[in-house]
């Protein structure tokens, strides 16, 4: 009986070890498609970081490093700004933000509402 409990405990721990772990450094609005890879639809493009130096500006979009003039998902990088990347395709411009527009919501205390 004791051995059965140990075996069951080991099986449960093995199953939980294979469960998906969330990356604490993943951006707030990170999206994956059903295959587990980054979606490449324009509406799902994700800027995960922007690096601005004296001589160059680099953005990471869907895991790919890009600079001004580079192409990604059929779009051309027009500008890399501190919090967004400006892209162009077929005379249409798209701004992809590093963070969602609204990161925090104000807290309204119940005492102040009266």
Rosetta blueprint (number, residue, H / E / L):
1 X L
2 X H
3 X H
4 X H
5 X H
6 X H
7 X H
8 X H
9 X H
10 X H
11 X H
12 X H
13 X H
14 X H
15 X H
16 X H
17 X H
18 X L
19 X L
20 X L
21 X L
22 X L
23 X L
24 X L
25 X L
26 X L
27 X L
28 X L
29 X L
30 X L
31 X L
32 X E
33 X L
34 X L
35 X L
36 X L
37 X L
38 X E
39 X L
40 X L
41 X L
42 X H
43 X H
44 X H
45 X L
46 X L
47 X E
48 X E
49 X E
50 X E
51 X E
52 X E
53 X L
54 X L
55 X L
56 X L
57 X E
58 X E
59 X E
60 X E
61 X E
62 X L
63 X L
64 X E
65 X E
66 X E
67 X L
68 X L
69 X L
70 X L
71 X E
72 X E
73 X L
74 X L
75 X E
76 X E
77 X E
78 X E
79 X E
80 X E
81 X L
82 X L
83 X L
84 X E
85 X E
86 X E
87 X E
88 X E
89 X E
90 X L
91 X L
92 X E
93 X E
94 X E
95 X E
96 X E
97 X E
98 X L
99 X L
100 X L
101 X L
102 X L
103 X L
104 X L
105 X L
106 X L
107 X L
108 X L
109 X L
110 X H
111 X H
112 X H
113 X H
114 X L
